[in-house]
């Protein structure tokens, strides 16, 4: 009991000293700078610190000398989010290449940790999609790694404040691009498994009469909504989290922002998992035949994970 009380008192003393240290640093910085940058505090300072929703054009590839960028811009340019996407890809791909060049039969600590992580994620995907999900685990892992690292890149000091560096998933253009790639992927897998006729027959069929055709057409248009929900969910969570972190960092001491950093790390991880799981679920659903044909031998491999994918979609989409 005495040891527990002593540890609690020591932790409290450490936190108080750290808070006092942060306060002294703030006061010292304000005195040295003469209050520069604090005009209009807190509203004016927050406004200056907020990351604009429209990405900055770092390299102009078009003919216009000064192009006014818009949210969805088709003007040829390289933005900070594109540059950061290249950096994220290098951070993900290069270490994996180096780690897999000298794989050993008796793994060391690093190889062991890597295999444990990959096997854990693969098992997680198989648990959601069933045995039929095995061919798509590579795409699942690629989506997860890129999105998770992209989400976390926005927590690096300077990223989002320096025009040349912006977290890719805080740019709606990048999340829309990711969603469109996923959209093409799971529909391609559906056509590949069922054929063009069989795949379109899921939506346009008179086997169940006019009501069945109406429901099928409705499902077809709902398919077009999937990339929108994928893109907006990811963008909204990451961009909104960065704005909240910016505001709290501006108006409070270090402890609340540090707590938000921990929360944003968790949110970034969860959003990577949610996006990847939804793509996997949509792929498995795309490969399922028409409801009445679910027991045909031709569709049996595609429906291997059918019983779990529908429930998984509803659970994950809730996030």
DRENDO-196551 format. One record per residue (C-alpha): residue number from 1; residue in three letters; x, y, z. Coordinates in Angstrom, 2 decimals, padded with zeros to 5 digits. Last residue first. Layout:
# DRENDO-196551
   k   r      xx      yy      zz
 NUM ALA       X       Y       Z
...
***
This chain:
# DRENDO-196551
   k   r      xx      yy      zz
 319 UNK -017.60  003.00 -037.43
 318 UNK -021.01  001.43 -038.08
 317 UNK -019.69  000.30 -041.47
 316 UNK -017.54 -002.27 -039.66
 315 UNK -020.47 -004.05 -038.01
 314 UNK -022.78 -003.99 -041.05
 313 UNK -020.05 -005.21 -043.39
 312 UNK -018.95 -007.95 -040.98
 311 UNK -022.46 -009.37 -040.85
 310 UNK -022.63 -009.60 -044.64
 309 UNK -019.12 -011.00 -044.88
 308 UNK -019.56 -013.85 -042.40
 307 UNK -022.00 -016.12 -044.22
 306 UNK -020.52 -015.35 -047.62
 305 UNK -016.99 -016.47 -046.86
 304 UNK -016.96 -019.46 -049.14
 303 UNK -019.40 -017.84 -051.55
 302 UNK -016.86 -017.34 -054.33
 301 UNK -015.69 -020.93 -054.13
 300 UNK -019.28 -022.28 -054.38
 299 UNK -020.37 -020.14 -057.31
 298 UNK -020.01 -022.70 -060.09
 297 UNK -021.17 -025.50 -057.80
 296 UNK -024.54 -023.81 -057.43
 295 UNK -025.69 -023.26 -053.86
 294 UNK -025.90 -019.44 -053.97
 293 UNK -027.95 -019.47 -057.15
 292 UNK -031.16 -018.14 -055.63
 291 UNK -029.36 -015.23 -053.99
 290 UNK -027.56 -014.31 -057.21
 289 UNK -023.87 -015.17 -057.15
 288 UNK -021.32 -014.02 -054.60
 287 UNK -018.10 -012.55 -055.96
 286 UNK -019.18 -008.94 -055.35
 285 UNK -019.94 -009.83 -051.72
 284 UNK -016.40 -011.10 -051.19
 283 UNK -014.93 -007.96 -052.75
 282 UNK -017.21 -005.67 -050.73
 281 UNK -016.09 -007.46 -047.55
 280 UNK -012.40 -007.07 -048.44
 279 UNK -012.86 -003.39 -049.33
 278 UNK -014.77 -002.90 -046.07
 277 UNK -012.00 -004.61 -044.11
 276 UNK -009.32 -002.40 -045.68
 275 UNK -011.19  000.84 -045.00
 274 UNK -012.02 -000.20 -041.42
 273 UNK -008.46 -001.37 -040.64
 272 UNK -006.86  001.83 -041.89
 271 UNK -009.50  003.87 -040.05
 270 UNK -008.74  001.93 -036.87
 269 UNK -005.01  002.60 -037.06
 268 UNK -005.48  006.31 -037.70
 267 UNK -008.05  006.49 -034.89
 266 UNK -005.59  004.84 -032.47
 265 UNK -002.78  007.22 -033.38
 264 UNK -005.30  010.06 -033.22
 263 UNK -006.25  009.11 -029.64
 262 UNK -002.60  009.02 -028.55
 261 UNK -002.01  012.40 -030.15
 260 UNK -005.18  013.64 -028.45
 259 UNK -003.67  012.73 -025.08
 258 UNK -000.53  014.62 -026.06
 257 UNK -002.67  017.60 -027.10
 256 UNK -004.39  017.54 -023.68
 255 UNK -001.07  017.32 -021.87
 254 UNK  000.86  020.03 -023.72
 253 UNK -000.96  023.07 -022.42
 252 UNK -004.06  024.43 -024.09
 251 UNK -005.23  026.94 -026.72
 250 UNK -003.09  026.22 -029.77
 249 UNK -002.55  022.50 -029.24
 248 UNK -006.28  022.02 -028.72
 247 UNK -007.11  023.76 -031.99
 246 UNK -004.48  021.91 -034.01
 245 UNK -005.45  018.51 -032.57
 244 UNK -009.11  019.13 -033.40
 243 UNK -008.18  020.14 -036.95
 242 UNK -005.99  017.05 -037.38
 241 UNK -008.79  014.81 -036.14
 240 UNK -011.26  016.37 -038.56
 239 UNK -008.89  015.78 -041.47
 238 UNK -008.38  012.13 -040.50
 237 UNK -011.99  011.24 -039.65
 236 UNK -013.55  013.18 -042.51
 235 UNK -011.14  011.90 -045.16
 234 UNK -011.57  008.23 -044.26
 233 UNK -015.36  008.36 -044.00
 232 UNK -015.63  010.55 -047.12
 231 UNK -013.62  008.21 -049.35
 230 UNK -015.21  004.90 -048.35
 229 UNK -018.71  006.41 -048.33
 228 UNK -018.27  007.88 -051.81
 227 UNK -016.67  004.69 -053.15
 226 UNK -019.70  002.68 -051.92
 225 UNK -022.39  004.98 -053.33
 224 UNK -022.11  003.55 -056.85
 223 UNK -022.91  000.09 -055.50
 222 UNK -026.12  001.54 -054.08
 221 UNK -027.15  002.25 -057.67
 220 UNK -026.87 -001.45 -058.50
 219 UNK -028.70 -002.45 -055.31
 218 UNK -031.63 -000.26 -056.38
 217 UNK -031.60 -001.89 -059.81
 216 UNK -031.70 -005.31 -058.14
 215 UNK -034.55 -004.30 -055.84
 214 UNK -036.58 -003.06 -058.82
 213 UNK -035.82 -006.23 -060.79
 212 UNK -036.93 -008.40 -057.88
 211 UNK -040.12 -006.35 -057.53
 210 UNK -040.83 -006.73 -061.25
 209 UNK -040.62 -010.51 -061.19
 208 UNK -038.30 -012.71 -059.18
 207 UNK -036.51 -014.23 -062.18
 206 UNK -036.66 -010.86 -063.97
 205 UNK -032.96 -010.10 -063.50
 204 UNK -030.88 -006.94 -063.66
 203 UNK -028.82 -006.60 -060.47
 202 UNK -027.28 -010.01 -059.83
 201 UNK -027.62 -010.76 -063.54
 200 UNK -024.97 -008.10 -064.19
 199 UNK -022.46 -010.38 -062.49
 198 UNK -023.64 -013.55 -064.21
 197 UNK -023.53 -011.93 -067.63
 196 UNK -020.13 -010.33 -067.10
 195 UNK -018.60 -013.51 -065.73
 194 UNK -019.15 -014.75 -062.19
 193 UNK -015.66 -014.89 -060.66
 192 UNK -013.89 -012.41 -062.94
 191 UNK -016.87 -010.08 -062.94
 190 UNK -016.87 -010.03 -059.12
 189 UNK -013.10 -009.62 -058.96
 188 UNK -013.32 -006.66 -061.34
 187 UNK -016.08 -005.17 -059.19
 186 UNK -013.86 -005.50 -056.11
 185 UNK -010.87 -003.87 -057.78
 184 UNK -012.64 -001.05 -059.63
 183 UNK -014.23  000.17 -056.38
 182 UNK -010.94 -000.23 -054.46
 181 UNK -009.15  001.95 -057.01
 180 UNK -012.04  004.43 -056.86
 179 UNK -011.87  004.54 -053.04
 178 UNK -008.13  005.18 -053.07
 177 UNK -008.55  008.01 -055.57
 176 UNK -011.38  009.52 -053.52
 175 UNK -009.14  009.33 -050.43
 174 UNK -006.33  011.07 -052.34
 173 UNK -008.55  013.87 -053.66
 172 UNK -010.06  014.34 -050.20
 171 UNK -006.66  015.37 -048.82
 170 UNK -006.27  014.47 -045.12
 169 UNK -005.51  010.90 -046.29
 168 UNK -002.28  012.00 -047.95
 167 UNK -000.88  013.74 -044.84
 166 UNK  000.60  017.01 -046.15
 165 UNK  004.17  017.94 -046.91
 164 UNK  005.34  020.55 -049.45
 163 UNK  003.13  023.26 -047.97
 162 UNK  004.73  023.05 -044.54
 161 UNK  002.02  023.27 -041.90
 160 UNK  000.33  019.98 -042.87
 159 UNK  003.38  017.97 -041.83
 158 UNK  005.44  020.24 -039.59
 157 UNK  005.35  018.03 -036.52
 156 UNK  004.55  014.42 -037.55
 155 UNK  000.91  013.65 -036.67
 154 UNK -000.20  013.84 -040.32
 153 UNK  002.12  010.94 -041.12
 152 UNK -000.01  008.71 -038.87
 151 UNK -002.91  008.66 -041.33
 150 UNK -000.60  007.94 -044.27
 149 UNK  001.05  005.11 -042.30
 148 UNK -002.38  003.57 -041.61
 147 UNK -003.60  004.10 -045.18
 146 UNK -000.55  002.57 -046.88
 145 UNK -000.30 -000.39 -044.50
 144 UNK -004.03 -001.21 -044.56
 143 UNK -004.48 -000.95 -048.30
 142 UNK -001.43 -003.13 -049.00
 141 UNK -002.51 -005.69 -046.37
 140 UNK -005.98 -006.05 -047.93
 139 UNK -004.48 -006.26 -051.42
 138 UNK -002.24 -009.11 -050.27
 137 UNK -005.12 -010.76 -048.39
 136 UNK -007.19 -011.02 -051.56
 135 UNK -006.39 -014.61 -052.56
 134 UNK -007.17 -015.85 -049.00
 133 UNK -010.64 -014.30 -048.76
 132 UNK -012.42 -017.47 -049.90
 131 UNK -011.32 -019.24 -046.70
 130 UNK -013.57 -016.93 -044.64
 129 UNK -013.96 -013.20 -045.20
 128 UNK -013.87 -011.93 -041.63
 127 UNK -011.72 -014.58 -039.94
 126 UNK -009.53 -014.74 -043.03
 125 UNK -008.85 -011.01 -042.74
 124 UNK -007.93 -011.31 -039.05
 123 UNK -005.73 -014.32 -039.79
 122 UNK -003.92 -012.30 -042.45
 121 UNK -003.49 -009.38 -040.04
 120 UNK -002.06 -011.69 -037.35
 119 UNK  000.12 -013.57 -039.83
 118 UNK  001.54 -010.28 -041.11
 117 UNK  002.22 -008.95 -037.61
 116 UNK  003.77 -012.21 -036.34
 115 UNK  005.89 -012.54 -039.47
 114 UNK  007.23 -009.01 -039.00
 113 UNK  007.91 -009.53 -035.28
 112 UNK  009.75 -012.80 -035.97
 111 UNK  011.76 -011.21 -038.77
 110 UNK  012.82 -008.43 -036.40
 109 UNK  013.61 -010.77 -033.49
 108 UNK  015.51 -013.33 -035.54
 107 UNK  013.89 -016.06 -037.58
 106 UNK  015.17 -019.65 -037.73
 105 UNK  014.63 -020.49 -041.39
 104 UNK  016.10 -017.14 -042.27
 103 UNK  014.80 -014.41 -044.56
 102 UNK  017.55 -012.31 -046.08
 101 UNK  015.88 -010.17 -048.73
 100 UNK  012.55 -009.97 -046.92
  99 UNK  013.57 -007.30 -044.41
  98 UNK  015.14 -005.07 -047.06
  97 UNK  012.07 -005.27 -049.30
  96 UNK  009.73 -004.63 -046.37
  95 UNK  011.85 -001.67 -045.24
  94 UNK  011.71 -000.15 -048.76
  93 UNK  007.97 -000.65 -049.36
  92 UNK  006.29  001.05 -046.38
  91 UNK  008.54  004.09 -045.90
  90 UNK  008.90  004.47 -049.68
  89 UNK  005.13  004.39 -050.14
  88 UNK  004.74  006.95 -047.36
  87 UNK  007.31  009.25 -049.02
  86 UNK  005.53  008.99 -052.37
  85 UNK  002.21  009.76 -050.67
  84 UNK  003.85  012.75 -048.96
  83 UNK  004.74  014.18 -052.35
  82 UNK  001.18  013.61 -053.56
  81 UNK -000.25  015.24 -050.41
  80 UNK  002.01  018.27 -050.90
  79 UNK  000.59  018.83 -054.34
  78 UNK  002.01  018.06 -057.76
  77 UNK  000.21  019.87 -060.56
  76 UNK -001.85  019.24 -063.67
  75 UNK -005.24  021.00 -063.19
  74 UNK -008.02  018.51 -062.50
  73 UNK -008.92  020.07 -059.15
  72 UNK -011.54  018.77 -056.75
  71 UNK -011.10  021.16 -053.81
  70 UNK -010.05  024.12 -055.96
  69 UNK -006.60  025.48 -056.81
  68 UNK -006.20  029.01 -058.14
  67 UNK -003.45  028.70 -060.75
  66 UNK -000.75  031.37 -060.89
  65 UNK  001.56  030.95 -063.89
  64 UNK -001.00  029.00 -065.92
  63 UNK  000.55  026.63 -068.46
  62 UNK  000.35  023.50 -066.36
  61 UNK  002.86  021.45 -064.39
  60 UNK  002.90  023.63 -061.26
  59 UNK  004.99  022.08 -058.47
  58 UNK  003.95  022.61 -054.83
  57 UNK  000.21  023.07 -055.36
  56 UNK -001.31  023.46 -051.91
  55 UNK -004.18  021.16 -050.93
  54 UNK -007.68  022.65 -050.45
  53 UNK -008.99  021.91 -046.94
  52 UNK -006.64  024.48 -045.47
  51 UNK -004.64  023.32 -042.40
  50 UNK -005.54  025.43 -039.40
  49 UNK -002.67  027.31 -037.74
  48 UNK -003.56  030.74 -039.06
  47 UNK -007.19  030.37 -038.01
  46 UNK -006.13  029.09 -034.58
  45 UNK -003.90  032.13 -034.06
  44 UNK -006.69  034.52 -035.05
  43 UNK -009.23  032.85 -032.75
  42 UNK -006.96  032.52 -029.68
  41 UNK -005.32  034.96 -029.77
  40 UNK -005.92  037.88 -032.15
  39 UNK -002.23  038.71 -032.41
  38 UNK -000.13  035.92 -030.90
  37 UNK  002.28  035.54 -033.83
  36 UNK  004.76  038.01 -032.41
  35 UNK  004.28  038.43 -028.66
  34 UNK  007.67  040.11 -028.25
  33 UNK  009.36  037.00 -029.63
  32 UNK  011.64  036.61 -026.60
  31 UNK  008.85  037.37 -024.09
  30 UNK  006.35  034.98 -025.72
  29 UNK  008.94  032.21 -025.98
  28 UNK  009.83  032.62 -022.30
  27 UNK  006.16  032.53 -021.28
  26 UNK  005.52  029.38 -023.32
  25 UNK  008.69  027.72 -021.99
  24 UNK  007.65  028.58 -018.42
  23 UNK  004.19  027.05 -018.99
  22 UNK  005.71  023.88 -020.45
  21 UNK  008.04  023.55 -017.45
  20 UNK  005.18  024.10 -014.99
  19 UNK  003.19  021.37 -016.70
  18 UNK  006.21  019.03 -016.56
  17 UNK  006.69  019.79 -012.86
  16 UNK  003.01  019.07 -012.19
  15 UNK  003.15  015.82 -014.15
  14 UNK  006.28  014.66 -012.30
  13 UNK  004.76  015.50 -008.91
  12 UNK  001.63  013.54 -009.77
  11 UNK  003.70  010.54 -010.86
  10 UNK  005.75  010.66 -007.64
   9 UNK  002.61  010.87 -005.49
   8 UNK  001.10  007.88 -007.26
   7 UNK  004.33  005.90 -006.89
   6 UNK  004.51  006.71 -003.16
   5 UNK  000.86  005.70 -002.64
   4 UNK  001.46  002.37 -004.39
   3 UNK  004.63  001.68 -002.36
   2 UNK  002.82  002.41  000.90
   1 UNK  000.00  000.00  000.00
***
